[in-house]
Protein backbone atom coordinates (compact mmCIF):
# COMPACT_ATOMS: atom_id res chain seq x y z
CA UNK A 1 0.00 0.00 0.00
CA UNK A 2 1.40 3.39 -0.94
CA UNK A 3 1.34 6.43 1.28
CA UNK A 4 1.34 9.05 -1.46
CA UNK A 5 -1.40 10.80 -3.36
CA UNK A 6 -1.26 11.50 -7.10
CA UNK A 7 -1.16 14.83 -8.93
CA UNK A 8 -2.79 15.12 -12.35
CA UNK A 9 -0.85 16.26 -15.41
CA UNK A 10 -2.44 18.37 -18.12
CA UNK A 11 -1.84 15.53 -20.60
CA UNK A 12 -4.21 13.15 -18.81
CA UNK A 13 -1.58 11.18 -16.89
CA UNK A 14 -0.64 11.66 -13.25
CA UNK A 15 2.36 11.38 -10.94
CA UNK A 16 2.75 10.30 -7.30
CA UNK A 17 3.16 13.42 -5.20
CA UNK A 18 6.10 12.04 -3.22
CA UNK A 19 8.82 10.11 -5.01
CA UNK A 20 12.11 8.39 -4.32
CA UNK A 21 15.25 9.84 -5.91
CA UNK A 22 18.44 7.95 -6.75
CA UNK A 23 20.83 10.90 -7.16
CA UNK A 24 24.23 10.16 -5.60
CA UNK A 25 23.35 6.56 -4.76
CA UNK A 26 26.26 4.35 -5.91
CA UNK A 27 25.43 2.02 -8.77
CA UNK A 28 26.09 -1.08 -6.65
CA UNK A 29 23.63 0.13 -4.00
CA UNK A 30 20.89 1.42 -6.27
CA UNK A 31 19.03 -1.83 -6.92
CA UNK A 32 18.66 -2.55 -3.21
CA UNK A 33 17.63 1.05 -2.49
CA UNK A 34 14.97 1.00 -5.23
CA UNK A 35 13.66 -2.39 -4.16
CA UNK A 36 13.46 -1.20 -0.55
CA UNK A 37 11.72 2.03 -1.55
CA UNK A 38 9.11 0.15 -3.57
CA UNK A 39 8.55 -2.28 -0.70
CA UNK A 40 8.09 0.69 1.64
CA UNK A 41 5.40 2.14 -0.60
CA UNK A 42 7.03 4.56 -3.03
CA UNK A 43 5.66 4.37 -6.55
CA UNK A 44 7.79 7.06 -8.22
CA UNK A 45 11.49 6.48 -8.89
CA UNK A 46 13.32 9.58 -10.11
CA UNK A 47 16.51 8.90 -12.05
CA UNK A 48 18.73 10.51 -14.68
CA UNK A 49 21.40 9.41 -17.12
CA UNK A 50 24.04 11.55 -15.41
CA UNK A 51 23.47 9.77 -12.09
CA UNK A 52 25.24 6.73 -13.54
CA UNK A 53 22.94 4.20 -11.88
CA UNK A 54 20.07 3.59 -14.30
CA UNK A 55 21.00 -0.09 -14.59
CA UNK A 56 20.56 -0.38 -10.84
CA UNK A 57 17.20 1.34 -11.10
CA UNK A 58 16.07 -1.28 -13.59
CA UNK A 59 17.43 -4.13 -11.50
CA UNK A 60 15.55 -2.84 -8.47
CA UNK A 61 12.36 -2.68 -10.51
CA UNK A 62 12.78 -6.26 -11.68
CA UNK A 63 13.66 -7.54 -8.20
CA UNK A 64 10.60 -5.88 -6.69
CA UNK A 65 7.25 -7.56 -6.23
CA UNK A 66 5.60 -4.39 -7.56
CA UNK A 67 4.32 -4.61 -11.14
CA UNK A 68 5.97 -2.33 -13.68
CA UNK A 69 2.70 -0.60 -14.52
CA UNK A 70 2.35 0.47 -10.88
CA UNK A 71 5.69 2.28 -10.84
CA UNK A 72 6.29 5.74 -12.31
CA UNK A 73 9.84 6.02 -13.73
CA UNK A 74 11.47 9.35 -14.56
CA UNK A 75 14.77 9.98 -16.31
CA UNK A 76 16.46 13.05 -17.73
CA UNK A 77 18.46 14.14 -20.78
CA UNK A 78 21.80 15.55 -19.68
CA UNK A 79 23.32 18.81 -20.90
CA UNK A 80 25.76 17.34 -23.43
CA UNK A 81 22.95 15.27 -24.96
CA UNK A 82 20.81 18.21 -26.01
CA UNK A 83 19.82 18.58 -29.64
CA UNK A 84 17.47 16.43 -31.70
CA UNK A 85 19.67 13.41 -32.44
CA UNK A 86 21.62 13.38 -29.19
CA UNK A 87 18.44 13.64 -27.14
CA UNK A 88 16.96 10.67 -28.98
CA UNK A 89 20.13 8.66 -28.38
CA UNK A 90 19.99 9.59 -24.69
CA UNK A 91 16.40 8.42 -24.29
CA UNK A 92 17.06 5.19 -26.18
CA UNK A 93 20.12 4.56 -24.00
CA UNK A 94 18.08 5.10 -20.82
CA UNK A 95 15.36 2.74 -22.03
CA UNK A 96 18.01 0.07 -22.62
CA UNK A 97 19.88 0.70 -19.36
CA UNK A 98 16.74 0.59 -17.23
CA UNK A 99 15.33 -2.28 -19.26
CA UNK A 100 11.85 -0.92 -19.92
CA UNK A 101 9.83 -0.45 -23.10
CA UNK A 102 8.48 2.95 -22.16
CA UNK A 103 9.39 5.66 -19.68
CA UNK A 104 6.71 7.47 -17.71
CA UNK A 105 8.41 10.86 -17.82
CA UNK A 106 11.50 12.30 -19.50
CA UNK A 107 12.87 15.71 -18.52
CA UNK A 108 15.42 18.08 -20.00
CA UNK A 109 17.80 18.17 -17.03
CA UNK A 110 18.94 21.82 -17.35
CA UNK A 111 18.15 24.51 -19.93
CA UNK A 112 21.82 25.46 -20.50
CA UNK A 113 20.82 28.67 -22.32
CA UNK A 114 24.42 29.30 -23.38
CA UNK A 115 24.26 26.45 -25.92
CA UNK A 116 20.77 27.42 -27.16
CA UNK A 117 19.57 23.87 -27.73
CA UNK A 118 16.78 23.47 -25.23
CA UNK A 119 14.01 24.37 -27.70
CA UNK A 120 15.33 21.84 -30.23
CA UNK A 121 15.57 19.29 -27.43
CA UNK A 122 12.02 20.02 -26.34
CA UNK A 123 10.81 19.46 -29.91
CA UNK A 124 12.68 16.12 -29.89
CA UNK A 125 10.92 15.07 -26.70
CA UNK A 126 7.57 15.94 -28.26
CA UNK A 127 8.44 13.73 -31.25
CA UNK A 128 9.51 10.83 -29.05
CA UNK A 129 6.48 11.17 -26.80
CA UNK A 130 4.26 11.00 -29.89
CA UNK A 131 6.10 7.84 -30.95
CA UNK A 132 5.45 6.24 -27.56
CA UNK A 133 8.96 6.19 -26.10
CA UNK A 134 7.60 7.96 -23.02
CA UNK A 135 4.14 8.86 -21.76
CA UNK A 136 4.85 12.40 -20.57
CA UNK A 137 7.52 15.04 -21.07
CA UNK A 138 8.77 17.84 -18.87
CA UNK A 139 11.75 19.90 -17.84
CA UNK A 140 13.99 20.45 -14.86
CA UNK A 141 15.52 23.68 -13.55
CA UNK A 142 13.74 25.85 -16.10
CA UNK A 143 13.08 29.46 -15.18
CA UNK A 144 10.01 31.36 -16.39
CA UNK A 145 11.83 32.79 -19.43
CA UNK A 146 12.93 29.30 -20.52
CA UNK A 147 9.39 27.99 -20.11
CA UNK A 148 7.92 30.95 -21.97
CA UNK A 149 10.19 30.29 -24.92
CA UNK A 150 9.50 26.57 -25.34
CA UNK A 151 5.76 27.10 -24.94
CA UNK A 152 5.80 29.99 -27.39
CA UNK A 153 7.81 28.12 -30.04
CA UNK A 154 6.02 24.76 -29.80
CA UNK A 155 2.59 25.51 -28.35
CA UNK A 156 3.11 22.79 -25.74
CA UNK A 157 3.82 23.27 -22.05
CA UNK A 158 5.77 20.70 -20.01
CA UNK A 159 3.69 18.63 -17.62
CA UNK A 160 6.28 19.15 -14.87
CA UNK A 161 9.21 21.38 -13.92
CA UNK A 162 11.56 19.83 -11.37
CA UNK A 163 13.18 22.71 -9.48
CA UNK A 164 14.95 23.39 -6.21
CA UNK A 165 12.33 24.15 -3.54
CA UNK A 166 12.86 24.09 0.21
CA UNK A 167 11.94 26.40 3.11
CA UNK A 168 14.93 28.65 2.41
CA UNK A 169 14.32 28.75 -1.38
CA UNK A 170 10.58 28.72 -1.98
CA UNK A 171 10.47 30.26 -5.50
CA UNK A 172 6.87 31.50 -5.20
CA UNK A 173 6.96 33.46 -8.47
CA UNK A 174 8.19 30.47 -10.49
CA UNK A 175 5.67 28.18 -8.80
CA UNK A 176 2.91 30.64 -9.63
CA UNK A 177 4.05 30.79 -13.27
CA UNK A 178 3.94 27.00 -13.42
CA UNK A 179 0.47 26.94 -11.90
CA UNK A 180 -0.72 29.43 -14.51
CA UNK A 181 0.39 27.06 -17.27
CA UNK A 182 -0.78 23.84 -15.54
CA UNK A 183 2.83 22.74 -15.02
CA UNK A 184 3.41 20.67 -11.88
CA UNK A 185 6.35 21.98 -9.82
CA UNK A 186 8.41 19.17 -8.32
CA UNK A 187 10.97 19.86 -5.60
CA UNK A 188 14.45 18.41 -5.68
CA UNK A 189 16.51 18.54 -2.48
CA UNK A 190 13.19 19.28 -0.74
CA UNK A 191 14.78 19.22 2.72
CA UNK A 192 17.31 21.88 1.74
CA UNK A 193 20.09 19.73 3.27
CA UNK A 194 18.49 20.22 6.66
CA UNK A 195 19.45 23.89 6.89
CA UNK A 196 16.02 24.91 8.19
CA UNK A 197 15.61 22.10 10.71
CA UNK A 198 16.63 24.30 13.64
CA UNK A 199 14.37 27.18 12.63
CA UNK A 200 11.72 28.00 15.22
CA UNK A 201 8.70 27.31 12.95
CA UNK A 202 10.03 23.84 12.08
CA UNK A 203 10.90 22.95 15.68
CA UNK A 204 7.55 24.22 16.97
CA UNK A 205 5.57 22.18 14.42
CA UNK A 206 7.69 19.10 15.18
CA UNK A 207 7.05 19.49 18.90
CA UNK A 208 3.29 19.88 18.39
CA UNK A 209 2.91 16.90 16.05
CA UNK A 210 5.57 14.56 17.41
CA UNK A 211 7.07 14.36 13.93
CA UNK A 212 10.68 14.88 12.85
CA UNK A 213 11.86 18.14 11.26
CA UNK A 214 12.26 16.26 7.95
CA UNK A 215 8.65 15.11 8.11
CA UNK A 216 7.50 18.65 8.87
CA UNK A 217 9.31 20.02 5.82
CA UNK A 218 8.05 17.25 3.55
CA UNK A 219 4.51 17.78 4.85
CA UNK A 220 4.91 21.48 4.05
CA UNK A 221 5.65 20.50 0.44
CA UNK A 222 2.61 18.23 0.35
CA UNK A 223 0.30 20.96 1.62
CA UNK A 224 1.67 23.47 -0.89
CA UNK A 225 0.34 21.06 -3.49
CA UNK A 226 3.45 20.35 -5.51
CA UNK A 227 5.41 17.12 -5.91
CA UNK A 228 8.69 16.31 -4.16
CA UNK A 229 11.57 13.85 -4.44
CA UNK A 230 13.04 12.40 -1.23
CA UNK A 231 16.17 10.24 -1.01
CA UNK A 232 17.66 7.82 1.51
CA UNK A 233 19.22 4.36 1.29
CA UNK A 234 18.15 3.66 4.88
CA UNK A 235 14.86 1.69 4.95
CA UNK A 236 13.81 3.30 8.22
CA UNK A 237 14.37 6.79 6.87
CA UNK A 238 12.60 5.86 3.64
CA UNK A 239 9.55 4.87 5.68
CA UNK A 240 9.77 8.03 7.81
CA UNK A 241 9.91 10.25 4.72
CA UNK A 242 6.76 8.61 3.38
CA UNK A 243 4.86 8.80 6.67
CA UNK A 244 3.29 12.19 6.01
CA UNK A 245 -0.40 11.57 5.60
CA UNK A 246 -1.63 11.15 9.18
CA UNK A 247 -1.13 14.77 10.24
CA UNK A 248 -1.46 18.31 8.89
CA UNK A 249 0.25 21.63 9.48
CA UNK A 250 -1.97 24.47 10.60
CA UNK A 251 -2.43 27.64 8.57
CA UNK A 252 -0.31 29.51 11.09
CA UNK A 253 2.47 26.93 10.79
CA UNK A 254 2.38 27.16 7.01
CA UNK A 255 2.61 30.95 7.21
CA UNK A 256 5.51 30.75 9.66
CA UNK A 257 7.46 28.39 7.37
CA UNK A 258 6.76 30.72 4.45
CA UNK A 259 8.72 33.34 6.37
CA UNK A 260 11.89 31.25 6.21
CA UNK A 261 12.48 32.00 2.51
CA UNK A 262 15.83 33.77 2.09
CA UNK A 263 16.56 32.80 -1.53
CA UNK A 264 19.39 30.44 -0.56
CA UNK A 265 20.30 27.96 -3.29
CA UNK A 266 22.00 24.64 -2.60
CA UNK A 267 22.44 23.96 -6.32
CA UNK A 268 23.49 25.99 -9.37
CA UNK A 269 21.67 28.95 -10.87
CA UNK A 270 19.80 27.60 -13.95
CA UNK A 271 20.34 30.84 -15.86
CA UNK A 272 24.10 30.25 -16.04
CA UNK A 273 24.74 26.58 -15.26
CA UNK A 274 26.34 24.75 -18.20
CA UNK A 275 28.38 21.79 -16.90
CA UNK A 276 28.73 19.22 -19.65
KEKE-3310 file (N, C-alpha, C; in steps of 0.2 Angstrom, whole numbers, plus 5000, padded with zeros to 4 digits):
npx = (5004:5003:5009:5007:4998:4992:4996:4988:4992:4992:4991:4983:4989:4996:5006:5014:5014:5024:5040:5054:5071:5086:5098:5115:5117:5127:5130:5131:5123:5111:5100:5096:5092:5081:5073:5070:5063:5052:5046:5043:5033:5034:5030:5035:5050:5064:5076:5091:5101:5114:5116:5122:5117:5107:5105:5105:5093:5084:5086:5082:5069:5065:5068:5059:5043:5033:5022:5027:5018:5013:5023:5030:5042:5055:5067:5081:5087:5104:5115:5125:5119:5109:5099:5092:5096:5105:5097:5088:5096:5100:5088:5085:5096:5094:5081:5086:5096:5089:5080:5066:5051:5045:5046:5040:5041:5051:5063:5071:5086:5093:5092:5103:5106:5116:5121:5110:5100:5089:5076:5076:5078:5067:5058:5062:5059:5045:5042:5047:5039:5026:5029:5029:5039:5040:5028:5025:5031:5043:5052:5067:5074:5070:5068:5056:5057:5064:5053:5043:5048:5049:5036:5030:5037:5033:5020:5017:5016:5027:5023:5028:5040:5054:5062:5073:5066:5064:5062:5070:5072:5060:5054:5042:5037:5040:5034:5021:5020:5021:5009:5000:5001:4998:5008:5016:5025:5040:5049:5066:5080:5071:5072:5082:5095:5094:5095:5086:5081:5083:5076:5064:5050:5049:5054:5044:5033:5036:5037:5024:5017:5024:5032:5047:5059:5062:5050:5041:5045:5043:5030:5025:5029:5019:5007:5008:5005:5013:5024:5037:5054:5061:5076:5085:5095:5093:5081:5073:5073:5068:5055:5050:5051:5040:5029:5018:5005:4996:4994:4993:4999:4995:4987:4993:5006:5010:5011:5021:5032:5033:5039:5053:5059:5074:5080:5091:5101:5105:5110:5116:5113:5101:5101:5113:5121:5130:5137:5145)
npy = (4994:5011:5027:5039:5052:5056:5068:5076:5077:5089:5082:5071:5061:5056:5059:5052:5061:5061:5056:5044:5047:5044:5050:5052:5040:5026:5015:5001:5000:5004:4996:4989:4999:5005:4994:4992:5005:5003:4993:4999:5008:5018:5024:5031:5033:5042:5046:5048:5050:5055:5052:5039:5027:5020:5007:5000:5005:4999:4986:4985:4988:4976:4966:4969:4966:4973:4977:4983:4992:4999:5007:5023:5029:5041:5049:5059:5070:5074:5088:5088:5080:5087:5093:5087:5074:5069:5069:5060:5048:5048:5046:5033:5026:5026:5019:5007:5004:5005:4995:4995:4996:5008:5024:5034:5047:5060:5071:5087:5090:5102:5119:5125:5138:5144:5136:5136:5125:5120:5122:5115:5102:5101:5100:5088:5079:5080:5074:5061:5057:5057:5046:5036:5033:5038:5042:5055:5072:5083:5096:5102:5112:5124:5141:5155:5162:5153:5143:5150:5152:5139:5135:5145:5143:5130:5128:5119:5115:5110:5095:5095:5103:5101:5108:5117:5118:5122:5126:5137:5142:5146:5150:5157:5165:5158:5146:5150:5154:5142:5136:5144:5139:5126:5117:5106:5109:5102:5097:5096:5091:5093:5095:5104:5101:5100:5113:5121:5115:5118:5130:5140:5139:5126:5118:5121:5116:5102:5099:5100:5090:5079:5074:5072:5085:5083:5077:5087:5097:5090:5088:5101:5103:5094:5100:5112:5108:5104:5092:5081:5075:5063:5056:5042:5029:5021:5010:5013:5027:5029:5025:5034:5046:5044:5044:5054:5057:5057:5068:5086:5102:5117:5132:5143:5138:5135:5148:5153:5145:5149:5161:5158:5159:5164:5165:5156:5146:5128:5122:5125:5140:5141:5149:5151:5139:5127:5115:5101)
npz = (5000:4996:5002:4996:4988:4971:4958:4945:4928:4914:4903:4904:4911:4927:4942:4956:4971:4981:4978:4976:4975:4966:4965:4968:4974:4975:4961:4964:4975:4971:4966:4977:4985:4978:4977:4991:4993:4985:4991:5003:4999:4990:4974:4964:4955:4953:4942:4932:4917:4920:4933:4933:4937:4931:4927:4939:4944:4935:4939:4952:4950:4943:4953:4962:4970:4965:4952:4935:4929:4939:4944:4943:4932:4930:4920:4914:4901:4899:4899:4889:4880:4873:4859:4844:4838:4848:4859:4857:4856:4869:4876:4871:4875:4889:4890:4887:4897:4909:4906:4901:4891:4889:4896:4910:4912:4904:4906:4902:4908:4912:4907:4900:4894:4887:4877:4868:4864:4870:4865:4853:4859:4867:4856:4851:4862:4861:4849:4852:4862:4855:4848:4857:4865:4878:4891:4896:4895:4902:4910:4919:4931:4924:4922:4922:4910:4901:4901:4895:4882:4876:4876:4869:4856:4853:4856:4866:4883:4896:4907:4919:4930:4937:4951:4962:4978:4994:5012:5013:5000:4991:4979:4975:4964:4952:4955:4954:4941:4935:4939:4933:4920:4921:4924:4934:4948:4954:4968:4970:4981:4993:5007:5008:5013:5026:5032:5037:5048:5062:5063:5071:5067:5062:5072:5081:5075:5074:5088:5091:5084:5085:5076:5065:5061:5047:5042:5045:5035:5023:5024:5023:5009:5004:5007:5001:4988:4978:4970:4976:4978:4988:4996:5002:5007:5018:5025:5036:5036:5024:5026:5036:5029:5020:5028:5030:5030:5040:5048:5049:5045:5053:5047:5052:5055:5042:5037:5045:5041:5028:5030:5031:5019:5011:4999:4997:4988:4986:4975:4958:4949:4937:4926:4922:4923:4916:4915:4907)
capx = (5000:5007:5007:5007:4993:4994:4994:4986:4996:4988:4991:4979:4992:4997:5012:5014:5016:5031:5044:5061:5076:5092:5104:5121:5117:5131:5127:5130:5118:5104:5095:5093:5088:5075:5068:5067:5059:5046:5043:5040:5027:5035:5028:5039:5057:5067:5083:5094:5107:5120:5117:5126:5115:5100:5105:5103:5086:5080:5087:5078:5062:5064:5068:5053:5036:5028:5022:5030:5013:5012:5028:5031:5049:5057:5074:5082:5092:5109:5117:5129:5115:5104:5099:5087:5098:5108:5092:5085:5101:5100:5082:5085:5101:5090:5077:5090:5099:5084:5077:5059:5049:5042:5047:5034:5042:5058:5064:5077:5089:5095:5091:5109:5104:5122:5121:5104:5098:5084:5070:5077:5078:5060:5054:5063:5055:5038:5042:5048:5032:5021:5031:5027:5045:5038:5021:5024:5038:5044:5059:5070:5078:5069:5065:5050:5059:5065:5047:5040:5051:5047:5029:5029:5039:5030:5013:5016:5019:5029:5018:5031:5046:5058:5066:5075:5062:5064:5060:5075:5072:5053:5052:5034:5035:5041:5028:5015:5020:5020:5002:4996:5002:4996:5014:5017:5032:5042:5055:5072:5083:5066:5074:5087:5100:5092:5097:5080:5078:5083:5072:5059:5044:5050:5054:5038:5028:5038:5035:5016:5015:5028:5035:5053:5059:5061:5043:5037:5047:5040:5023:5025:5028:5013:5001:5008:5002:5017:5027:5043:5058:5065:5081:5088:5096:5091:5074:5069:5072:5063:5048:5049:5050:5034:5024:5016:4998:4992:4994:4993:5001:4990:4988:4998:5012:5012:5013:5028:5037:5034:5044:5059:5062:5079:5083:5097:5102:5110:5112:5117:5108:5099:5102:5121:5124:5132:5142:5144)
capy = (5000:5017:5032:5045:5054:5057:5074:5076:5081:5092:5078:5066:5056:5058:5057:5052:5067:5060:5051:5042:5049:5040:5054:5051:5033:5022:5010:4995:5001:5007:4991:4987:5005:5005:4988:4994:5010:5001:4989:5003:5011:5023:5022:5035:5032:5048:5044:5053:5047:5058:5049:5034:5021:5018:5000:4998:5007:4994:4979:4986:4987:4969:4962:4971:4962:4978:4977:4988:4997:5002:5011:5029:5030:5047:5050:5065:5071:5078:5094:5087:5076:5091:5093:5082:5067:5067:5068:5053:5043:5048:5042:5026:5023:5026:5014:5000:5004:5003:4989:4995:4998:5015:5028:5037:5054:5062:5079:5090:5091:5109:5123:5127:5143:5146:5132:5137:5119:5117:5122:5109:5096:5100:5097:5081:5075:5080:5069:5054:5056:5055:5039:5031:5031:5040:5044:5062:5075:5089:5100:5102:5118:5129:5147:5157:5164:5147:5140:5155:5151:5133:5135:5150:5141:5124:5128:5114:5116:5104:5093:5096:5107:5099:5114:5117:5121:5120:5132:5143:5144:5144:5151:5158:5167:5152:5141:5153:5154:5135:5135:5147:5135:5119:5114:5103:5110:5096:5099:5092:5093:5096:5096:5109:5099:5101:5119:5125:5111:5121:5136:5140:5137:5119:5115:5121:5111:5095:5097:5099:5085:5073:5072:5074:5091:5081:5076:5093:5100:5086:5089:5107:5102:5091:5105:5117:5105:5102:5086:5082:5069:5062:5051:5039:5022:5018:5008:5016:5034:5029:5024:5040:5051:5043:5044:5061:5058:5056:5074:5092:5108:5122:5138:5148:5135:5136:5155:5154:5142:5154:5167:5156:5160:5169:5164:5152:5140:5123:5120:5130:5145:5138:5154:5151:5133:5124:5109:5096)
capz = (5000:4995:5006:4993:4983:4965:4955:4938:4923:4909:4897:4906:4916:4934:4945:4963:4974:4984:4975:4978:4970:4966:4964:4972:4976:4970:4956:4967:4980:4969:4965:4984:4988:4974:4979:4997:4992:4982:4997:5008:4997:4985:4967:4959:4956:4949:4940:4927:4914:4923:4940:4932:4941:4928:4927:4946:4945:4932:4943:4958:4947:4942:4959:4967:4969:4962:4944:4932:4927:4946:4946:4938:4931:4927:4918:4911:4896:4902:4895:4883:4875:4870:4852:4841:4838:4854:4864:4855:4858:4877:4879:4869:4880:4896:4890:4887:4903:4914:4904:4900:4884:4889:4902:4911:4911:4902:4907:4900:4915:4913:4900:4898:4888:4883:4870:4864:4861:4874:4861:4849:4863:4868:4850:4851:4866:4859:4844:4855:4866:4851:4845:4862:4869:4885:4891:4897:4895:4906:4911:4926:4932:4919:4924:4918:4903:4897:4899:4890:4875:4873:4875:4863:4850:4851:4858:4871:4890:4900:4912:4926:4930:4943:4953:4969:4982:5001:5016:5012:4993:4990:4973:4974:4958:4948:4956:4952:4934:4933:4940:4927:4914:4922:4925:4941:4951:4958:4972:4972:4988:4996:5014:5009:5016:5033:5034:5041:5054:5068:5063:5076:5065:5060:5078:5085:5072:5076:5095:5092:5080:5087:5070:5064:5056:5040:5041:5044:5029:5018:5024:5020:5002:5002:5008:4996:4983:4972:4970:4979:4978:4994:4995:5008:5006:5024:5025:5041:5034:5018:5028:5039:5024:5017:5033:5030:5028:5046:5051:5044:5047:5053:5043:5055:5054:5035:5036:5048:5037:5022:5032:5031:5013:5010:4992:4997:4984:4987:4968:4953:4946:4930:4921:4920:4924:4909:4915:4902)
cpx = (5004:5004:5006:5000:4996:4992:4993:4990:4991:4987:4986:4982:4993:5003:5011:5017:5023:5034:5051:5066:5083:5099:5109:5121:5121:5128:5126:5126:5111:5099:5092:5089:5081:5070:5065:5062:5052:5042:5040:5034:5028:5033:5031:5046:5060:5074:5085:5100:5113:5121:5122:5124:5108:5100:5103:5095:5082:5081:5083:5070:5060:5064:5062:5047:5031:5028:5024:5025:5011:5017:5030:5039:5051:5065:5075:5088:5097:5111:5120:5125:5109:5105:5095:5090:5101:5103:5089:5089:5101:5094:5082:5090:5098:5085:5081:5093:5095:5080:5069:5058:5047:5044:5041:5035:5049:5058:5071:5080:5090:5094:5097:5108:5110:5123:5115:5101:5092:5077:5070:5076:5071:5056:5056:5059:5047:5037:5042:5041:5027:5023:5030:5033:5044:5031:5020:5031:5037:5051:5061:5074:5076:5066:5060:5052:5060:5058:5043:5042:5049:5040:5027:5031:5036:5023:5011:5020:5021:5023:5021:5038:5049:5063:5068:5070:5063:5062:5064:5075:5065:5050:5045:5032:5035:5035:5022:5014:5018:5012:4998:4997:5001:5002:5015:5024:5034:5049:5060:5076:5077:5067:5079:5093:5100:5094:5092:5078:5078:5079:5066:5052:5044:5050:5048:5033:5030:5036:5028:5014:5018:5031:5042:5053:5059:5054:5039:5039:5043:5033:5021:5024:5022:5007:5002:5006:5006:5020:5034:5047:5062:5070:5084:5089:5094:5083:5070:5068:5067:5056:5046:5047:5043:5028:5022:5009:4993:4992:4994:4996:4996:4992:4993:5005:5015:5014:5020:5033:5038:5039:5051:5063:5068:5083:5089:5097:5107:5113:5114:5112:5107:5100:5109:5124:5124:5136:5140:5145)
cpy = (5006:5022:5039:5046:5055:5065:5073:5080:5084:5087:5072:5061:5059:5056:5056:5058:5067:5054:5049:5043:5045:5044:5053:5044:5029:5016:5003:4995:5003:5002:4989:4993:5006:5000:4990:5000:5008:4997:4993:5007:5016:5020:5026:5035:5038:5047:5049:5049:5049:5055:5043:5027:5019:5010:4997:5000:5001:4987:4979:4985:4979:4964:4963:4966:4967:4978:4983:4994:5001:5007:5017:5030:5036:5046:5057:5065:5076:5083:5093:5082:5080:5092:5087:5075:5065:5065:5061:5048:5043:5044:5035:5022:5022:5020:5007:4999:5001:4996:4989:4997:5005:5018:5032:5045:5055:5069:5081:5092:5098:5113:5124:5133:5145:5142:5133:5131:5117:5117:5116:5103:5095:5097:5090:5076:5075:5074:5062:5052:5054:5048:5034:5029:5033:5042:5052:5065:5082:5092:5100:5109:5124:5135:5149:5159:5158:5143:5144:5153:5145:5132:5140:5147:5134:5123:5122:5115:5110:5102:5095:5100:5105:5105:5113:5121:5118:5127:5138:5146:5141:5145:5152:5160:5162:5147:5144:5153:5147:5134:5138:5144:5128:5115:5112:5105:5104:5098:5094:5095:5096:5098:5102:5108:5100:5108:5123:5121:5114:5128:5135:5137:5129:5116:5115:5116:5104:5094:5096:5093:5078:5070:5075:5081:5089:5080:5082:5097:5097:5087:5096:5107:5100:5096:5111:5115:5103:5095:5087:5075:5069:5057:5049:5032:5018:5017:5012:5024:5034:5029:5031:5046:5050:5044:5051:5062:5057:5062:5080:5097:5113:5128:5143:5144:5135:5143:5156:5151:5146:5159:5165:5157:5166:5168:5160:5146:5135:5121:5126:5134:5142:5143:5154:5144:5129:5118:5104:5089)
cpz = (5000:5000:5003:4989:4976:4963:4948:4934:4918:4903:4898:4910:4922:4937:4953:4966:4977:4981:4978:4973:4971:4965:4970:4976:4972:4966:4960:4973:4977:4968:4972:4987:4984:4976:4986:4997:4990:4987:5002:5006:4992:4978:4962:4960:4951:4948:4934:4924:4918:4930:4939:4935:4938:4928:4934:4947:4941:4936:4949:4956:4946:4948:4964:4965:4966:4955:4941:4930:4934:4948:4941:4938:4927:4926:4915:4906:4899:4897:4889:4878:4872:4862:4850:4842:4844:4859:4863:4857:4866:4879:4877:4874:4887:4896:4890:4894:4909:4912:4903:4893:4884:4896:4903:4910:4909:4903:4904:4907:4917:4907:4897:4892:4884:4877:4866:4861:4865:4870:4857:4853:4865:4862:4850:4856:4864:4853:4847:4859:4861:4848:4851:4866:4877:4885:4892:4897:4899:4906:4918:4926:4927:4923:4920:4911:4898:4896:4894:4883:4872:4872:4869:4856:4848:4852:4863:4878:4893:4905:4919:4925:4937:4945:4960:4973:4989:5005:5015:5005:4991:4983:4971:4967:4952:4949:4953:4944:4931:4934:4935:4921:4915:4922:4932:4943:4955:4962:4972:4978:4992:5004:5014:5013:5024:5036:5038:5047:5060:5069:5068:5073:5064:5067:5082:5082:5074:5083:5095:5089:5082:5081:5069:5060:5049:5038:5040:5038:5023:5018:5022:5013:5000:5002:5003:4989:4977:4974:4973:4979:4984:4992:5001:5006:5013:5024:5030:5039:5028:5021:5032:5034:5020:5022:5035:5030:5034:5050:5046:5048:5048:5048:5046:5055:5047:5034:5039:5044:5031:5024:5032:5024:5012:5004:4992:4993:4986:4981:4964:4951:4939:4925:4918:4920:4917:4909:4910:4904)
residu = (UNK:UNK:UNK:UNK:UNK:UNK:UNK:UNK:UNK:UNK:UNK:UNK:UNK:UNK:UNK:UNK:UNK:UNK:UNK:UNK:UNK:UNK:UNK:UNK:UNK:UNK:UNK:UNK:UNK:UNK:UNK:UNK:UNK:UNK:UNK:UNK:UNK:UNK:UNK:UNK:UNK:UNK:UNK:UNK:UNK:UNK:UNK:UNK:UNK:UNK:UNK:UNK:UNK:UNK:UNK:UNK:UNK:UNK:UNK:UNK:UNK:UNK:UNK:UNK:UNK:UNK:UNK:UNK:UNK:UNK:UNK:UNK:UNK:UNK:UNK:UNK:UNK:UNK:UNK:UNK:UNK:UNK:UNK:UNK:UNK:UNK:UNK:UNK:UNK:UNK:UNK:UNK:UNK:UNK:UNK:UNK:UNK:UNK:UNK:UNK:UNK:UNK:UNK:UNK:UNK:UNK:UNK:UNK:UNK:UNK:UNK:UNK:UNK:UNK:UNK:UNK:UNK:UNK:UNK:UNK:UNK:UNK:UNK:UNK:UNK:UNK:UNK:UNK:UNK:UNK:UNK:UNK:UNK:UNK:UNK:UNK:UNK:UNK:UNK:UNK:UNK:UNK:UNK:UNK:UNK:UNK:UNK:UNK:UNK:UNK:UNK:UNK:UNK:UNK:UNK:UNK:UNK:UNK:UNK:UNK:UNK:UNK:UNK:UNK:UNK:UNK:UNK:UNK:UNK:UNK:UNK:UNK:UNK:UNK:UNK:UNK:UNK:UNK:UNK:UNK:UNK:UNK:UNK:UNK:UNK:UNK:UNK:UNK:UNK:UNK:UNK:UNK:UNK:UNK:UNK:UNK:UNK:UNK:UNK:UNK:UNK:UNK:UNK:UNK:UNK:UNK:UNK:UNK:UNK:UNK:UNK:UNK:UNK:UNK:UNK:UNK:UNK:UNK:UNK:UNK:UNK:UNK:UNK:UNK:UNK:UNK:UNK:UNK:UNK:UNK:UNK:UNK:UNK:UNK:UNK:UNK:UNK:UNK:UNK:UNK:UNK:UNK:UNK:UNK:UNK:UNK:UNK:UNK:UNK:UNK:UNK:UNK:UNK:UNK:UNK:UNK:UNK:UNK:UNK:UNK:UNK:UNK:UNK:UNK:UNK:UNK:UNK:UNK:UNK:UNK:UNK:UNK:UNK:UNK:UNK:UNK)
# end
